[in-house]
Amino acid sequence: MAENYAHSVQQVAAKGATLHTFSSPQRDKLQQLLPSLQAHYQQPLVLMSRQILARQVARFQAALPTIAPHFAVKANPHPDVLRCLMEAGTGFEVASKAELDQLLAMGVQASKVFYSNPVKSPHYIAYAASMGVEWFALDSVEELEKIHRIAPAAKLYLRIYTSNKGSSIELSAKFGASREDVSAVIARAAALGADLAGVTFHVGSQCCNVDNWRLGIERSAEIFGEMHRAGLEPRLLDLGGGYPVSIDQAAPSLELIAQVIHSALQPLLVEFGNITVIAEPGRFLVAEAGLFVCQVVAASRRDQQNWLYLDAGFYGGLLEIKEGLEYPITTLASGPEQSWVLAGPTCDSIDICSDQYRLPASLQAGDWVMVGCAGAYSNACACEFNGFPLPKVVME
């Protein structure tokens, strides 16, 4: 059922149709859950499919067999999700001490974990190094000097700026060394004797522009050449994340992206030889495995607008709807649709996810709502603001 659901979402998005569906596998799934929801529901749920998690890892490995996937823990840090991905053969990348501790508690070798946050506190650097983490990302001279001072034996990889055109959420504004900064970092690493040994980039979250990977790889090759000329020994290329799924529009397939990556990598690998290539898929591995179930707490009309309040919103796991991603939503309501302002239950006006979501006009308090493709950045981004409960993750 869950696998059919993911396929259905892709079909709906590809046809450009409304993402609310009146007769679909996800509607059937919601209907099946109804007795249990009516009897036991206490908080929003994230239903995660083990089968789809394993399928997505296998698909990534098949499309990019020479590139080791390292799951971006931030996308869904639930222990059962991480364990399922570990069993399917992924590595991991982290951004914090808490994420690292989760992996260590599961038995993941610290030397296999990549610390990809370009900005880290001195305490986090010292802790990660003491636990055996070897690879640390950076994007400035200052971060280079900080890491080298605390962990002089660390292997370092430089996050560079690359195009985020065509991505749903751009990340290049916050992280990534410019051309001028790249040269400064390389020169300082050579002067310090630091082991600056890799390059990484991020094409932007939910990236639908396949050319961004080509541009990032070509720029990485240029930087490898500059590193060699400075006496450094590059041996890692990290392709980052951004691998999309079909949410509100048809996304390029992983297989198409893989063709672009393989083509761009060939001259780099011929020129520089023994380079380990990894990637950091997050959304791609977990999004389609997740169904988010919540409840309507109120439906009203104010100032000529239709308001639909859910028991989960910006703070409760639906943050990315506010970012503009129109997740497929299914209900058991029927009849004509209308435009709704979609909001969460808290007393904060930030807790408005969308001002124009089209759903059945008949929706009312007590109705159930199922959000598809919700395995990424849902429970991961939820908090208990205003006393509302976190969504409960249920593995299926």
N, C-alpha and C positions, 0 to 999 in steps of 0.2 A: 504493500500500500504506500509506504513512505517513498519508495523509489519511483512509483508511478506519479506520486504527487510532485516530485522534483521535475520530472519530465513534463508534466502538465503546465507547470509554471513557465518553463522555457517556451512551450508552444504558444501560450497566451501572450507572452512578451514578444515573441517573434512576429506574431500577427498584428501587433499594435493594438490589440483589443483592450477593453477595460479589464483591469486586473481583479475586479470582483467577479466571482464565478457563481452561477446559480446551480449548476450541476457538474460536479467534478469530484476527483478522488479526495481532495481535501475537505469538501463538503460532506462526503460520505464518512470521512474520518471524524469530523466534528460530530456528526450524527451518532456515530458509534460511541463517542466519549460522553454523550449527553447524560445518560443515567448516572455515571460516575461523577460527573461535574455537579449535577443537581444534588447528589448525596454527600459529596465530600469536599467540594471546592472551598478553599480558604484564601488562595493567593494566585496570582498569575503563574502559568507553567511554561517551561521550555521543554518540549518533547524532542529528545535527540535520538536519532536512528544510528545504531552501531553499524548497520549494514551500509548505510550511505557514507558514513565516515570512512570505513574500509574501502569502499568503492572509489571515493575521491582520491585517497592516497594511491591506490593502484593505478588510477587514471593518470595522475601526475607522474608516477614512476614510469609508466608506459610511454607517455609523450616525451618525457625528458629523462631518459634512462641514465645519462651520464651526469646528471645534476641532482645532488642530494637535497631533498626537501627538509627544511628545518622550520617546523611550525612556529608561527608568531603567537606566543602564548597569550598576548593581549587580546586576541580575537575571541577566545573562549578558554578561560583558565580553570574550568571545572575539573576536578581531579579525575572523574570517570572519563571525560572527553580526552584529557591528556593521556590517560592510561590506554585508551582505545587506539589513539594515534601512535603511541609508542609501540604497541603490539603490532601495528600495521607497518612499522618500519621507518617512521619519521625521526629526525633529530629535532632540536628546539633552538629558538632564539628568545632571549629575555630582555627586559628593560629595567628590572628592579630586583632587589634582594628577595622580596616575597615570592616572585615568580621563580627565581633560582631555587629557593628553599623547597617549593613544591616539587620541582623536578628531582632534587636530591633525595627527598623523602620517598620518591617512587623508585629510586635506584638508578636514575640517569647519571652517567658519568659526567662530572663537571667539565672535563676536557673536551667533551662533545657538545657543550653548550656555547653558543655565541652570544656575547653581550653587545647587542646592536644599538642600544640607546647611545647617541653621540654625546649626551650630556649626563654625567654621573657624579654623584657626591663622592668626596674622598673616602668616606666610610664604606660606601658600596663597592668602590674599586678595591679597597684593601680586603674587604670580606670576600668578594668573588675570587680574588687572586689566592687568598688563603685556602679557599675550598677547592682550588684546582682549575678554575676557569682560565683559559689561555688566550682567547681572542677577544679584543675590545675595540669597538668602533669609536671614531672621533671625526670631527669636521672642522677643527680649528687648531692653531698653534697652542693655544692655552690648554685645551683638553689633552693634546699630545704631551705637553710638559707635565701636566698633573698626573697622568697615568704613568709616565716614565719615572717620575719621582717616587710614586707609591709602589709600582710593580715594574721595575726595570726590565724584567725578563718577559714581559707581556708581548704577545704578537698583536700588532695593530693593523686595522684596516680603515681606510679613509672613505668616509661618505661624501660623495660629490653631488653637486647640483646637476639635475637632468630635467628634461621637459616633463611636465605633468599634464600637458594638453590632452583633453579627452578623458580625464579621470573625474570621478564624482566628487572626491575630496582631495584637494591638492595638499601635498606635504612639503613641497620644495620651498615654501616661504619660511618654514621654521628650521629646516635642516638642509645641509649640503654645502660643501665648500665650492666657492666660485673658482674660476681659472686662476685668478691672482692668489687666492687663498691656498689653492692646491700647491702652487710652486713654493709658497712660504712654508707650508707644512712639510713638504719633501726636503727642503733645504734644512729646516730645523731638525728633522729626524736624522738626517745624515750627520749633522753636527753633533747631536747627542749620542749617536750610535744606537738609536732606538730601532727596534725591529718593525719598521713600517713595511708590511708584507702583503697588503691587499687593498682592494678597492670595492666599494659597494655603492649602490644607488637605489632609489625608489621611484617608480614611474607614477606614483599616485594611487590612492585607494580606489578600487573598482575601476580600473583603467580599461577603457574601450578603444584606445589608440595604440595599435600594435607597434607602430613606428617608434614609440618611446623606448622600447627595449633595444631596438637597433641603435638608436642614438646613444643610449647609456653604455652599451657594449663598445661602440666605436670610441667614445670618449674615454672609457676605461683603458682601451688599448693604447691611446695616446699617453695616458698617465703612467701606464706600465713602462713605456719607453723613457719617460722622464725620470722615473724611479731608478731604472737601470743606469741611466747616465749619471745619477747622483751616487751610485755605488750601493743601492738598496737591492734586495732580492725578492721581487713580487712573486707570490705563489698562491694567492687566493683571489677569486672573483665571486662576489656575493651579489646575485641578481635581485635581491630584495623581494618585496611582495607586490600586490596590486592585481594579481590574477583574478579576473572578474567572473561573476555568475550572472545569469539573466534574472534581473529583479524587475526594473521598470522599463527596460528596453532589451532588445536582443543584444547580447554581448558576443564579442569574438570568441571562438572556441579556444580551449587550451591547446588543441592540436594545431590551430593556425598560429597562435603565439609561439608554440614550440618550433615551427618551421622558421619563423623570423629569427628566433634565438639561435638555432643551430646554424643558420646561414651567416649570422653576424659573428658567431664564435669561431668559425673555421679559421679565418686569417689570424685572429688573436692567438689561438692555440698553436698554429703553425709557427708564428713568430716567437712566442715566448715559452712554448714547450710545456713543462710540468706545472700547470696551473690547476688547482682544485676549484671546481665551480659548484656553488651551492645556491639555494634560493630560499626565500622566507614566505611561503604561501600561508595566509591566514584565512581570510574569507573563503577562498576557493575550497579549502578542505572541510570547513564546518558549516557554512551558511545553509546549503541545501539539506543538510541533515536535521535542521531545526524547525519546529513548528511552535509558535508562540500563542498560547491560549490565554485570553483575558475576558473580562466581562464589562458590559455597559453599566455604568452606575447612574447615568442621567442622560436624558435627551431633551433638549429645550430649544426654543427660538427666541433670540434676543437681537434687537437692532437689525432686523431683517436678515439675520444669519441663523443657520441651523447648527446647534452645538451638540456634539456627541462626546460625552465624558466617559473615559475608560478607567478601569482600576489600575492601569499602567500607562505611563506617558513618557515624557522626556527623562524623568528621573527613574522610571520603573522598567526600563529596558527597550524603549522605542525611540531612543535618542536619534538614530539615523534617519527616521522619517522627517525629523526637523531639519536634518542636513539636506533634504530634498530627494532622498531615495523613496520612491513610491512602492513600498512593499506590497505584494499581492495579499489582499485581505478577503477572507471568506466568512460568511455568516449563514445562519439558517433562516434569516428573514428573506422575504420575497417581495415582488412588486417593483414599481418604478424606482429608479435611483434619483438621488439628489446630491447636491454638494454639501458636505459637512465640514465644519471646523472641528478637527480632531484634537482633543485635549486630554491631559491626565487628571488625576484626582487631587493634586496638591493645591495649596493656597498661593502658589507662585505663578505669576503671569508668564514666566518663561516656559511653563509647562503646557505649551500649545505646540503640537507636532505639525499640524498642517491646517491651512485655511480653505482647502478645496479638495477634500477627498470624496470621491463619488461612491456612495454606498446606498443600500435600500432606504427609502424614506420611512419605511415602517419600523425601523429599529427603535427599541425602547429599553428602559432600565431592566436589567435582568437577562438580556440577550447575550449570547456568547459570540466572541470574535476570535478568529484564527488568523494569525499573520504568518505567511510563508517565507521561506528563505531566511529564517530568523536565528540560525545557529551561530552567527557571528555578531559581536558587538551588541548583544542584547543583555543577557545576564551579566556579561563582562562589564557593561557600562552602568548597570543599575546600582542604586543606593537606597538607603532607608530614609531619605529626606521626608520630613513631616510625619514620620512614624508609619509610613506605608511599607508593607513587607516586600522583600526581594522576590523576584520570580524563582520558583523552585524548579530545578533541573531534574528531569526524569529520563533515564536512559531506556530505550526500547530495543 
